[in-house]
Amino acid sequence: MRKTGGVGLGPARFSLMGRSATRPTLLLLLLAAAASGQTLQQAENLWKARRYKDANDVFMALAEKYPDNPDIKVRWGRLFLERNQPEDADAEFGQALEIKKDHAGALLGEALIAADHFEGAAADLARKALESDPRLVEAQELLARLALEDNNNPKAIEEANKALALDGNSVQGKAILATIDWLADKKDTGWDPHAAKGYETAGHFFTLNRRYEEADQYYLKALDMDPQLDSARAELGINLMRLGRESEAYKLLKGCWDNGYQSKAISNSLTLLDKYFTRGHFTTFDMPRTTLMVDKKEAALLHPYVESEMLRAITTYEKKYKFKLEHPVQVEVYPDHDDFAVRTLGMPGLGALGVTFGYSIAMDSPSGRKPGEFHWASTLWHEMSHVFTLSMTNHRVPRWFTEGMAVHEETAASPEWGDRLGPDELTAIKDHKLLPVAELDRGFIHPKSPSQVVVSYFQAGRICDYINNKWGWDTLLAMLKDFGNDDDTPTVIRKELKVEPQDFDKEFIASVEAETKNTVAHLEDWKKGVKAMAEMLGKKDYDGVIREGPTVRDWYPDYVEDHSVYEMLAQAYVAKGDKPAATAELMRYVKAGGRNPDTIQQAAKLLVDAGRKKDAADVLERLNYIYPMVSAAHQSLGDLWFEQGNATGAIREFGAVAAHNPLDPAKAHYDLARAYHLNHQDDQAKDELISSLETAPGYKLAQKLLLELSESGTQHDPIKK
């Protein structure tokens, strides 16, 4: 039995009251006694009449009276599934399969849950259901849906036609065929299902293709036909959240909840809307080209860094993509990753750090992850790339290409940015698990495992790198234009690269295998080497680490995660008193994309000790784009910039110290005043000095500088402390 995530509600909050295991014994006896006059058809009739609680009670009584009847469990599970309680549904389907391992309805139920979670097992389960019951039209409809989710239109058409062959009135079969036409802007389709559930299906696919405003129109059509279709109401509400229409979203989701259509997703969405958009946890910074929304607790610290990168990315991309944005870009930064996850509900492959909804971006704050776990600036540039590729193609670009372009742009912004080549990717290369380019969307939408999502990001990015290197940037832009004209991947590959997709796959995979040959060949050696080095460090065998380290490091130079060889070598060199060698090793780590804040600060300190203060400042500047939550690093960088006469940099860094609950606020404001004075902004300097003295009235350095600035014509050396 497959396990679902924490989506269902606890027994005390069940919209359907719950399964029998949660009910008091006396009540169960009463229900069992009542069941003598109840039938499965009665339960179905109550369900059809939308008397969900009454239907649930009848199912419960029937399940107690006939515990070995899998049909009752399957239908009860489908009621749970319709009412957005997948955990309870999964339990019923699982019990039915224990009674009858090939029960078609139970297999279909499991397939539907898997599909709703974008799991790769959904298609296999649907096919097993059809093997058990070849006339099960719902399973055939699901296969059509899954094929279209993978952007495989020919397969979706084939599966939908099979569904219609089984049932000429198949709403979902018609909806799939109609949606293919509608997605291609063929509004006069011959397959219009003229049914609420059919329009809801169309809304699902427009949402999946990030065409949110069009999706809303189909959800509204569904609700016009069936005002009680709470599943469409919930999706419309979540979609309106994506479009920044929070008040409308709240009303719709609250309506779902009040109607008994309750789930953790809806509950969390309502909580999020209340937290950030009603109670005002966000501070908003509006500029002509950008809107930045940051949690109030982090606003003063993050605002200068995030806003400047937003503007830099927009300026760079408008030149690079030859495309002018029509609207300001909004970025929301969430310090709580769970809040960010709620903000992006319903999207596949969400282990993400950021997500883009047209001109709106939501992303984790650096504080929302373990220090150094992700590179916020790289994530921002990734998401900004989506703004351009989606806008340029009117949201027609396939998922693999927009993700590939975004991954490509991370390292284009800086070779130190972007995710490094990971063990999952190396294993996929070694085991020949990379997908054909024409099927690459499947790796994002219906991955066979969580690692396949990671591998698909890597593969898509490397494909765009490969095309850029061999055919040039203009070819990538031409491909974007083709996708905007609704050409599919095989057509675009043939048109712009002048090769068949299968031949492209062979050439591309050969290049990846050649590029990674050394690391793939020595992956097991590297694992053993890292383990041996860790053991040597534990025994303080520093000579052994220094002897073995370079070879192990060069087997897998991309590895900069925990316990990297770079860090172990640096530790050994420091222990041996060889600071220049330790510094060189840590600089290799930094340039390879290492993100550990402590390690980066260690590299900067060694550089300062060696008199290489400009290099030290450059290293600490890198940390601002990774984890700008370290006050000590801002203080060190502020001192370095001030000493080198970089007034703008010093203002920003001392400002970050002052904004981040400094241990010595008087000194923080004084340092910021010195930086303003260095930049000839004496009015701002006076304000900071007053703030310093309000905190510590006897602070002599602040008193002295304020007096000097207040005296007309005073000349003061801002460098001197």
N, C-alpha and C positions, 0 to 999 in steps of 0.2 A: 504493500500500500504506500503510495507516495505521500510525502509529508508536505504540508503547506506551511507558509510563513505565518507570522502573528497577525492575521488579518481579521479573524472573527472576534465577536464580543463574548464576554464572560456570561455565565448562566443568568446572573442577576439582571443583565441588560439585553438578553435575547429579544429581538423583535418578534420571534415566533415562540417564545417561552423556553425552548431548549429541547434537548434529547432526553430520553427516558432516564439515563443514568444520573441526571441532575434533579429528578423529581422525587418528592417524599414518597415513602413506601405506601402509605394509606391512599394517596392520590393515585398511585399506579394501580392499586387494587381496584379502585373505583372506575378508573379508565378501562381496565381490562374487563370489568363486569359490563360496562357500557358497550364495549366493542361487540358484544354478541349481536347487537342490532345494527352494527355499522359495517360498511363495505369500503373497498378501495375506491369504488366509483363515487361514493359520497364524499370522500376526501378530495377526489379530483374535481367534483362539482363545486365544493366549497372554495377550493383553490381558484377555479375559473371565475367564481363570483367575487374574488379578491377578499374573501373572508379568511385571511391567512392564519390567524390565531386558531380559529375553529378547525381549519384544515389540518394544522399542526397537531391539535389535540386528537383528531381522529387517526392520523398517521401514528401517533404515539401509542394509542390504545391498540391499533392493529399490530404494531410491531411487538407489543407485549404478548398479544394473543397468538401471533404467528411468527415466532422468532427465527424460524428457518425459511421464511419466504423472502427471497432476494428482491422480488419485484416491489414489495412494499418499501424496502430499504432504499431502492434506487429512486422510486418516485418521491419519497420523503427527502432524499438527498437533493433531488432536482428542485424541490420547493426551497430548501435551504440555499441552494445556489442562486435561484432567482431572486431571493431576498438578501443577497450579498453576504452570505455566511459560509464561505468556502471551507473553513475548517470543519464545520459540522457536516457539510455535504461530503467532504472527503472521507469522514469517518463512516458515513452510511454506505458510500460506494465501496469502501474497503471491506466492510462487513459482508456486503453482498458478494464480493469476489471471493471471500473466504468460504462462503456457502457454495458458490458456483464460479469457478475460476475464469470461465470464458463468457460470463454474462455480458451480453452486448451493451445493454443500457448502463451497466456499471463502468465498463471500459470507456463508453462515450462520456460519462460523467467525469471520469478521471482526465480524459482528453480535454474536456471543456475547461477544467480547472487549470491544467497545464497551459492551455492556450491563453487563458486570461493572464497568466504570469509570464507569457512569452518564453516558455520552456521548450527546448528542442524535442522532448518526448511526446509532445502533443500529436504530431502526425503519426508516429508509430502506434500510439494508443487508438487513434481514430481508425487506422487500417486494421488493427486487431478487432475492433468492434465490427467493422464491415466483414471481416472473415467469419465472425460468429453469426452475423445477420446481414447478408448481402443486400437486403432491402431497407436497411436503416438509413433513411435519407439524411438525417441530421449529421451522421458521421461523414457522409459524402459532402454535405454542405460545409462542414468544418474543414475538410481537406481543401476545398476551394478557397475558403477564407485564409487558411495558412499559406497557400501558394501566393495569393495576392499580397499578403503581408510581407512575403519575401520578394516582392516586385517581379514575380515570375508570371507575367500576364498570360502567356500561352498555356501554362499549366493550370492557372486559375480558371481560364475559359473551359479547358478540358474537364476539370473536376466539376464546375458548375453545370455544364451540359449533362454530365452523368447524373447529377442530382435532379435535374429537370426530367431526365429519362425515367427516373424512379417515381417522380411526382411532378406532373406538369404544372402544378400550382406552387411549387417550392418557392417560398418568399425569399429565402436566403440565396437560392440559386439565381433567381432574377436579380436580387440586390447586388450580387457579385458582378454579374454581367453589366448591369446598369452603372455600377460604380466605376468599372473600367472605362466606360464611355464618359462618365461625368468627370473623372480625373483627367481625361484627355480633352476636356472642354466640349464634348459632344452632348449638348443639353437635351437634344431630341432623340433620346434612346428608345428603342423598341422594347426594353426590358424593365421599364419603370415598374417596381413592385406594387406601388399604390398601397403600401402597408406601413404602419408605424415602425415595426421591427426592421423592415427593409431600409427605411430612411435612417434609423439608428445605426444600422450597419454602414451605410454610406458615411455618416458622421464619424464613425470610428476610423475609416480609412483616410478621410481628409485630415483628421487629427494626426494619424500616424505619419502622414506625409507633410505635417507641419503647416497645413493650409487651414489655420484655425478659424478664420472668419467664415470661410465656406462651410466648414464642419458645423458651425453654429446654425447655419441655415437649415441643414438637414436635421439636426436635433430639434429645431423649432417645428419643422414639418412633422416630425414624429410626434411631438407633443400636441400639435394641432389635431392630429388624427386620434391620439390616445392621451388625454391630459393626465391619466394616472400612470403613465409609463415612467416610473421613478428612475429606472436605470438610465434613460435618456436625459432626464432632468439632472441627475448627478453628473453625467459626463459634460453636459452643457455648463453646469456650475463650475466644474474644474477647468473647463476650457476658458471660461470668462476670467478665471484667476490668471491664466496664462496671458491673457490679453490686457491685464491690468484693470479690469472692470470689477473691482473687489466688492462693491456694495451689491451689484446684481448677483454676483456669485454667491454671496452670503445668503441672500434671500432664497435662491434656488436650493442650496445645500441644506438650509434650515428647513425648507419645505420637505425635502426628502426625509430628514430626521423626524420631523413631526408626523410624517405619514407612516412611520415604522420601517422605512427603508434605511437601515442603520448599519454602519460598518466603521471599522477603525479609521479607514481612509476619510470618510465623511466627517467623523468626529474630529480627527486631527486637522482637517482642512478648516473647519469652523473655528477651532482653537487658534490656528495660525492666523486666520483672517482677523480674529479678535485681538490677538497679541500684537501683530505688527501694523495692522491697518486701522484698527479702532482705538486701541490704547496708545498708539503712537510710539512704539518701541524704535521705529526708524527715525533717523535724522536724514532729511533729503537735501541734496545740493543740486540745484538747477543751474545749468549752463546752457548757452545757445545750442550746443551740439550734443550735450550729454545730461543725463539725470542719474545721480548716484544716490542710492538708498543704503545707509549703513546703520547698524545697531548703535543706539545712542552711546553705549558704553565704549564703543571703539571708533566713533566718528572722527574725533579730533586727531587720533593717531593715524587712521588709515586713509582719510580723505586726501591728503596731498599726494600720496603714492598712487592710489588707485585712479584718481581723476587724471593725473598726468599721463598714466599709461593708456587710459581710455582715449585721450586725445591723440597721443602718439600713434596708437594702433589705427585709429580712423584716418589720420593724415597719411600714414604709410600705405594703407590698403586702398584708399581712394586713388592714389597714384598708380599703385601696382595693378589693381583690378580695372582701372579706367572706368570707374563707376562712382557717381556722387550719391551719397545717401540722401533720401528725401525727408527723413525725420530724425530727431535726436534719438540716441541709443540710451536705454535705461538699464542700469546694472544694479541688482539687489545682492547684497553680501550678507550671508547668514552665519552667525557665530555658532549656531547649533545645527549640526549636520542633519539631525532628524527633521528640523524645520525645513531645511533645504530639500530633503527628500520628499516631504509632504508637498512642497511647492511644485515639484516636478512629477506628481502622481500620474500614473497611466502611461509612462513612456518606457520602452524596452531598454534592457541593459543598464539599469541604473545602479552602477557602483560609481556613478559619475561624480566629478568635482564641480561641473558646471553644466548648464543647459541653456539653449537659446530658443526663444519663442519670437521669431521675426526680429523686431527691433528691441526686444526685451531679453535680458540675460539674468539668470539667477545662478549664484555660485557660492561655494563654501568660503567663509572667512579663513584666513590663515590660522585663527584660533580654533576653528572647528575641526581641526585634524591634529594628530600628533606632530610636534615640532619637526619640521623638515620632511614630513610625509609627502607634501606636494608643493609645487611651485605655483603660487597664485598668479604671478604675472604671465607665466606660460599658459596657464588655464584661461586667463582673460584674453590673450591674443588668439588662442584656439577658438573661443566662443565668438570673438569679434569677427573671425574669418567666416563663421557660419552666418552672421548678419549679412555679409556681402554675398556669399554664394547662394543663400536662400533668396535674398532680394533680387539678385541678378537673374535668377531662373524662375522667379515668381513661385518659389517653393517646389519646383519640379525636379530639382537635382536629386539623384538617388542617394540613399544614406551613405553608402560606401564612399562615394566621391566627395561629398561635403565633409565627411569625417577625415578622409585621406588628405584633403586640402588643408584642413585645420591642423592635423598632425604635422604635415609638411611645414606649415607656417610657424610652428613652435620653434623648430631649430633654424628656420630662416631668420627669425628675429634674433636668435643667438644660438650658436652651436652648443652652448652649455645648457640650453633649455630643452624641454621635451623629455619624455620618459626614455630611460636607457633600455637597451636590449635585455630583456628579462629571461629567466629560465623557462617560462611557459612558451615564449616565442622560439627559443632555441630547440626545445623539445618538439614543437610543431614542425620546425624546419627539418630536424633530424628524422622525424617519423613521416615526413611527406604529407602533413596534414593541412597545408595551406589550401584555401578554397580557390576554385576557378574564379576569375574576375567577374564573369557573368552571374555567379551565384554568391558573390561576396556579401550582399545584403543579408543573406541568411545567417551569417556569422554574428550580425548585430541583433537581428530580430528574434531568431529562434536558435540560439546557441545550444550545442549539445552539452556544454559544460560552461561554468563561469569563465574558465580560462580561454574559451574560444572567443569571447568578447574582446579580451585583452589582445589576443593574437590577431583578431580582425582589425582592430585599431592599428596595430603595428603594420599589418600587411597593406592596408589601405594607404597609410602614410608612405610606406616604402614604394608603393606603386606610383604615387604622385611624384616622389623623389626621382624615381627611375624615368618617368616620362619627361620631367623637367630637364634632367641631365641629357637624355638622348634626343628628345624632340624640341625642347625649349618651352619657356613659360607661355609664349603665345599659343602653343598647342593646348596647354591646359585651359587657357581662356576660351579657345575655340570649342573645347569639349563642354565647358560650362554653357556656352551659347547653344550648343546642340541639345544638351539636357533641358535647357529652357524651352526648346521647341518640342519637347516631349519625345525625343529620340531615346531608345533604350540603350543599355550598355553595349551589347554586341554591335549595334548599328554605329554608335559613336566610335568604338574601337576601330572598326573597319574604315570609317570615313576619315578620321583624323590621324590614325597611326598606320593606315594602309597595311594592316595585318589582320588575320583571322584571330578571334579571341583565344582559341586554343594555342595558336602559335605564340601569341603574346604571353600566355601563361608559361609556356616552356622557356621563353627567353628571360622573363622576369624571375622565375624561380631559379633558373641557372645562375643569374646574377646575385641573388640573395644567398644561394648556397656557396658561391665563390667568395662572397664578402664575409661570410660567417664561418667559413671552413675551419679555420684554426680553433675558434671557440667551440664549435660543435664537436670537433674531433677530440678536444681535450676537456670536455665538460665534466666527465667523471673524474679525470685527473685533477681538475680544479677543485671539485668538491672535497676530494681526499686531501689536497694540498692545504685548503683553507682550514680544515679540521686539524691537520697536523700543526699548522702555524699557531692556531689558538691554543693547542696543548703546549707548544713550546713557550708561548707567552706566559701561560700559567706557571710554567717551571722557571721563568726568567731566563730562558735560553735565547737571549737576544741575538747572539751570533748566528744561531740556527735560523731565526726568523729572517735576518738580513741576508743570509746565504740563499735560502729557498724562495724568499718573497718575490723578487723580480720575475722569476720564471712563472710562478703561479699567477702573479698579477697580469702578465702579458698573455696568458692563456685566455683571460676573460677581462679585458680592460674596461668594459662597459659596466661592470658590477661596482656600484657605489652605495649599495644599501648597507644595512647593519653588518658589522664585522667585515668590512671591506679590507682587502689586502693593503690598500693605500694606508689606511688608518693603523693597521697592525705594524706595518713597516715604520711608519712615523713614530709610533710608540717605542719601538725597539731602538731607533736612531736617537731619540731623546734620552732613553735610558743609558745609552752608550756615550752620551755627551756630544753627539754629532748633530748640532742644530742645523747647519746648512743642508745636510742630507734629509733631515726631517722636514725642513721647509720645502725642499724640492719635491718631496713625496706628497706633501699636503697640497702643493700647487697643482700637481698632476691630478689629485683628487678633485680639486675645485674645477679644473678645466674639463674633467671628464663628466661633470654634472653632479658632483656630490652635494648633498643638501643638509647634512647634519649641522645645526647651528653651532654646537660646541666645537666641532672640528674646524669649521670655517673661522670661528673666533680664535682658535689656537693658531691657525695659519697666519692670521693677521697679527697676533702678538709676536710670533717668531719673526715676521717681517719687520715690525717696529723695532724689535731688539737688534735686528741686523741693519738698522738705519734705512730700510726701504719703505719709507712712510707713504709714498705715493702708491706703491703696490699694495700696501696694507689697506689704504683707503679704498682702492678698487675692489679688494676682496670683501671688505665689509659692505660695500655698496651692493655686491651680489646678494648678500643676505637679506637686504630690504625686499628683494623680489621673491624671496622664499618664505621667510618667517620674520616679519618686522615687529615682533612682539617682545624683543629683548632690549630692555632699557640700557643695559651696559654696553651693548653693541652700538646703539645710537650715540651714547656718550663718547665712546672711543672715536667713532667716525666724525662726530661733531668737532671734537678736539683736533683731529687730523685735518679736516677741511678748514677749520679756523686758522690753524697754523700755516696752511698752504695758501691762505688768502681767498679761499672759495667761500664767499659770503653766503651765496644762495644755498649751497649745500649745508653750511653750518646752521643757517636759519632752520632749514627743514629738519636736521637731525636734533638740534637742541629743542626745537618745537615738539618733536616726537617724545623726547624725554619728559618735557613739561606736561604733555598730554597723557602720560602713561603712569599716573600715580607715583611720582618720584619719591624716593626715600628722603631726599633733601630738596623740597620744592623751592626754597629760597635760592639755592645755588642753581637749580634748573632755570628759574626765571632770570637770574643774573647772567648765566651763560647765553641765554637767548637774547638778552639785551645787548651783550657784547657783539653778538653776530649781527643784530640789526644796526648797531652803530658802525660796524665794519662795512655795512652795505649802505651807509649814509641815510638810514631810516631812523632818525633820532627821536621822532615822536613815538614810534612803536617801541624804541628802546626805553624811553621814559616810562611808558605803560608797564613794561615788563619789570622795570626796577621798582616801581610802586608795588606791583604784585609780590615781588621778592621781599620788600620791606614790610608789607602787610603780614607776611608769614613769619618773618624774623626781623623785628624792628631794629635790632642792634647789629645787623649784618653790615660790617664796615665797608667791604668792597662795593656793595650796592649803594651805600650812602655816598661813598666817594665819587662813583661814576655818575650818580644822579646829580650831585652838586656840580660836577664839571660840565655836564650836559646843560645844566640850567644857567650856567654863566655865559653870557654873550661872548662869542668869539673864542671860546675855549678850544684849544687844540688838545686832543687826547689820542694817545696811541692805543687803539683797541686791542692790539695783539698782547700788550703787557697786562698781566693779571695783577 
